[in-house]
Amino acid sequence: MDPLESYHKAVLETVECIRAEETDKIRQAGRLIGESLAKGRLLHVFGTGGHSYIAGEEVFYRAGGLVPVNAILEPGVSLAFGAIRSTKVERTPGWVKGVLDTYPLQAGDVILVVNANGVNSATIDAALEAKNRGLTVIAVTSPECSKAIPPGHPARHPSGKSLYEIADLFIDDKVPIGEALVTVEGCDQKVAPGSTIANAFILHSMVIVAVEHMVRLGVTPPVWKSANAPGGDEANRQYIAEYSGRLKHL
């Protein structure tokens, strides 16, 4: 098969597999989020390494997305501040506690921890620390990846735990070990990862359910309108005024 067609097919199969096998858990996660936001709480999102970092940006200050999203955009794991540095930081045990201290996490809130491999120290410490603080931890991760990473591997948290084992609820993003999906003849490594697409599909699916649930509870869901659309600035002005003191990166 042509590699481009192969990627298209693999992405569609991944999304379909998520739809077929994870929808019940996505609905459960969305209801938990909606219930929490209906009480005036924030939804925290932490992509804990490298390209997982994109998860926080994907749902923060996003047209068509929920307003009360507190993205944990920590420079330590952002590629913008050094790619190799981000790998070293995400493997540093204990580092995340200080990061979370600078964000408005409250007992009873929901936090999404997003990382396909689900084994590094930043990921495990984030989940454990959030649970210790009384938050509900929903993970987006791949148990297949986690199980394929052997004990003692440098990427693993000292505890040897995996994210899917710690979270109160996890959504399987169906990412294979190594993340890449396509074989190109003459190249000894697969190319074209699928985790960003899979994670975005799951995150926005949870948002849909959360919005549905809030409406069902009689609460008007706060949703951003595109600032580039007519009336966008006017529609968003009330949210900016209300949440500027609550969302760290707004």
C-alpha positions as CSV (number, residue, x, y, z in Angstrom):
1,M,0.0,0.0,0.0
2,D,1.1,3.5,-0.7
3,P,2.6,4.9,2.6
4,L,0.3,8.0,2.5
5,E,-2.7,5.7,2.1
6,S,-1.4,3.5,4.8
7,Y,-1.2,6.4,7.2
8,H,-4.8,7.5,6.4
9,K,-6.0,4.0,6.9
10,A,-4.1,3.6,10.2
11,V,-5.4,6.9,11.6
12,L,-9.0,6.0,10.7
13,E,-8.6,2.5,12.2
14,T,-7.2,4.1,15.4
15,V,-10.1,6.5,15.8
16,E,-12.6,3.8,15.0
17,C,-11.0,1.5,17.6
18,I,-11.3,4.3,20.2
19,R,-14.9,4.9,19.3
20,A,-15.8,1.2,19.4
21,E,-13.9,0.3,22.6
22,E,-13.5,3.5,24.7
23,T,-16.8,5.4,24.2
24,D,-18.3,4.2,27.5
25,K,-15.3,5.5,29.4
26,I,-15.2,8.7,27.4
27,R,-18.8,9.3,28.4
28,Q,-18.0,8.5,32.0
29,A,-15.1,10.9,31.9
30,G,-17.1,13.6,30.3
31,R,-19.8,13.4,32.9
32,L,-17.3,13.6,35.7
33,I,-15.9,16.8,34.0
34,G,-19.3,18.3,33.4
35,E,-20.4,17.6,37.0
36,S,-17.3,19.3,38.3
37,L,-17.5,22.3,36.1
38,A,-21.2,22.7,36.9
39,K,-20.1,23.3,40.5
40,G,-17.8,26.2,39.3
41,R,-14.6,24.2,39.4
42,L,-11.7,24.1,36.9
43,L,-10.6,21.3,34.6
44,H,-6.8,20.9,34.8
45,V,-4.9,19.3,31.8
46,F,-1.3,18.2,32.0
47,G,0.5,16.7,29.0
48,T,3.6,15.5,30.9
49,G,6.3,15.3,28.3
50,G,7.5,16.2,24.8
51,H,4.6,16.1,22.4
52,S,2.1,15.1,25.1
53,Y,2.5,18.8,26.1
54,I,0.3,19.6,23.1
55,A,-2.7,18.2,24.9
56,G,-2.9,21.1,27.3
57,E,-2.7,23.6,24.4
58,E,-5.2,21.6,22.4
59,V,-8.1,22.3,24.8
60,F,-7.0,25.6,26.3
61,Y,-8.4,29.0,25.1
62,R,-9.7,27.0,22.1
63,A,-12.6,28.2,19.8
64,G,-15.4,25.7,20.5
65,G,-13.7,24.6,23.7
66,L,-14.6,24.9,27.3
67,V,-13.5,28.1,29.1
68,P,-12.7,26.8,32.6
69,V,-9.6,24.8,31.3
70,N,-6.5,25.3,33.4
71,A,-3.7,24.0,31.1
72,I,-0.5,23.2,33.0
73,L,1.9,24.6,30.4
74,E,5.2,23.8,32.2
75,P,8.3,25.0,30.3
76,G,10.3,22.1,31.7
77,V,8.6,19.6,29.4
78,S,8.0,22.0,26.5
79,L,10.2,21.3,23.4
80,A,10.4,25.1,22.9
81,F,12.9,25.3,25.8
82,G,15.1,22.4,24.6
83,A,14.0,19.0,23.3
84,I,16.7,16.9,25.0
85,R,16.2,19.0,28.1
86,S,12.5,18.1,28.1
87,T,13.4,14.3,28.1
88,K,15.8,14.8,31.1
89,V,13.2,16.9,33.0
90,E,10.3,14.4,32.4
91,R,12.6,11.7,33.8
92,T,13.4,13.6,37.0
93,P,11.5,12.2,40.1
94,G,9.9,14.6,42.4
95,W,10.1,17.6,40.1
96,V,6.4,17.8,39.4
97,K,5.3,18.5,42.9
98,G,6.8,22.0,42.8
99,V,5.1,22.6,39.4
100,L,1.7,21.7,40.7
101,D,2.2,23.9,43.7
102,T,2.1,26.9,41.3
103,Y,-1.3,26.0,39.8
104,P,-4.8,26.4,41.5
105,L,-5.5,22.7,42.0
106,Q,-8.3,22.1,44.5
107,A,-9.6,18.9,46.1
108,G,-12.7,17.8,44.1
109,D,-11.4,19.1,40.8
110,V,-10.7,16.8,37.8
111,I,-7.3,16.6,36.1
112,L,-6.5,15.1,32.8
113,V,-3.0,13.5,32.6
114,V,-2.0,12.8,29.0
115,N,0.9,10.7,28.0
116,A,0.9,7.8,25.6
117,N,3.8,5.9,27.2
118,G,2.6,6.6,30.7
119,V,5.7,5.7,32.6
120,N,8.0,8.7,33.0
121,S,8.5,10.3,36.4
122,A,6.7,13.5,35.5
123,T,3.6,11.5,34.5
124,I,3.5,9.2,37.5
125,D,4.3,11.9,40.0
126,A,1.6,14.2,38.5
127,A,-1.0,11.4,38.8
128,L,0.1,10.4,42.3
129,E,0.4,14.0,43.6
130,A,-3.0,15.0,42.1
131,K,-4.7,12.0,43.8
132,N,-2.9,12.9,47.1
133,R,-4.5,16.3,46.8
134,G,-8.0,14.9,46.3
135,L,-8.4,15.4,42.6
136,T,-10.0,12.9,40.3
137,V,-7.4,11.7,37.8
138,I,-8.5,10.8,34.3
139,A,-5.7,9.5,32.1
140,V,-5.3,9.4,28.3
141,T,-2.6,6.8,27.7
142,S,-1.7,3.6,26.0
143,P,-1.4,0.5,28.2
144,E,0.2,-1.3,25.2
145,C,3.0,1.2,25.3
146,S,3.4,1.0,29.0
147,K,3.5,-2.8,29.1
148,A,6.1,-2.9,26.4
149,I,8.6,-0.7,28.4
150,P,10.6,-3.1,30.6
151,P,11.3,-2.7,34.3
152,G,14.4,-0.6,34.9
153,H,14.2,1.3,31.6
154,P,15.6,4.8,32.0
155,A,12.2,6.3,31.1
156,R,10.4,4.6,34.0
157,H,9.5,6.2,37.3
158,P,11.4,4.6,40.2
159,S,8.2,2.9,41.4
160,G,7.8,1.0,38.1
161,K,4.2,2.1,38.0
162,S,2.3,3.0,34.8
163,L,-0.3,5.7,34.4
164,Y,-3.2,3.4,33.5
165,E,-2.6,1.6,36.9
166,I,-2.8,4.8,38.9
167,A,-5.6,6.9,37.3
168,D,-9.1,6.8,38.7
169,L,-10.2,6.3,35.0
170,F,-8.1,5.9,31.9
171,I,-8.9,6.2,28.2
172,D,-6.8,4.0,25.9
173,D,-5.6,6.0,23.0
174,K,-4.6,2.8,21.1
175,V,-1.1,4.0,20.4
176,P,1.4,1.2,19.6
177,I,4.9,1.1,21.1
178,G,7.1,3.6,19.3
179,E,4.0,5.5,18.3
180,A,4.8,5.6,14.6
181,L,2.3,3.9,12.2
182,V,3.8,3.7,8.7
183,T,6.5,1.6,7.1
184,V,8.3,3.3,4.2
185,E,10.4,1.0,2.0
186,G,14.1,1.8,2.4
187,C,13.7,3.3,5.9
188,D,14.4,1.1,8.9
189,Q,12.2,3.1,11.3
190,K,8.5,3.5,11.1
191,V,7.3,7.1,10.6
192,A,4.1,9.2,11.2
193,P,3.0,8.9,14.8
194,G,-0.7,8.8,15.7
195,S,-0.8,9.9,19.3
196,T,-1.6,13.6,18.8
197,I,-4.5,12.8,16.5
198,A,-5.8,10.1,18.9
199,N,-5.4,12.3,21.9
200,A,-7.1,15.3,20.4
201,F,-10.1,13.1,19.3
202,I,-10.4,11.8,22.9
203,L,-10.1,15.2,24.5
204,H,-12.7,16.9,22.3
205,S,-15.0,13.9,22.7
206,M,-14.9,14.3,26.5
207,V,-15.6,18.0,26.1
208,I,-18.7,17.2,24.0
209,V,-20.0,14.9,26.8
210,A,-19.2,17.4,29.5
211,V,-21.1,20.2,27.6
212,E,-24.1,17.8,27.2
213,H,-24.0,16.9,30.9
214,M,-23.9,20.6,32.0
215,V,-26.9,21.4,29.8
216,R,-28.7,18.4,31.3
217,L,-27.9,19.8,34.8
218,G,-29.4,23.2,33.8
219,V,-26.0,25.0,33.6
220,T,-25.0,27.1,30.6
221,P,-21.6,25.7,29.5
222,P,-19.0,28.4,29.1
223,V,-17.5,27.9,25.6
224,W,-15.1,30.1,23.7
225,K,-16.0,31.7,20.4
226,S,-13.3,32.2,17.8
227,A,-11.8,35.6,18.2
228,N,-11.5,35.6,14.4
229,A,-15.2,35.2,13.9
230,P,-17.6,38.2,13.9
231,G,-18.7,38.9,17.4
232,G,-16.0,36.7,18.9
233,D,-14.2,39.3,20.9
234,E,-17.6,40.6,22.3
235,A,-18.7,37.1,23.2
236,N,-15.5,36.2,25.0
237,R,-15.1,39.4,26.9
238,Q,-17.2,38.2,29.8
239,Y,-15.2,35.0,30.1
240,I,-11.9,36.9,30.1
241,A,-13.1,39.1,32.9
242,E,-14.4,36.1,34.9
243,Y,-11.5,33.8,34.5
244,S,-8.4,36.0,34.1
245,G,-7.7,35.6,37.8
246,R,-8.3,31.8,37.9
247,L,-6.6,30.4,34.8
248,K,-2.8,30.9,35.1
249,H,-2.0,31.2,31.4
250,L,-5.0,33.3,30.3
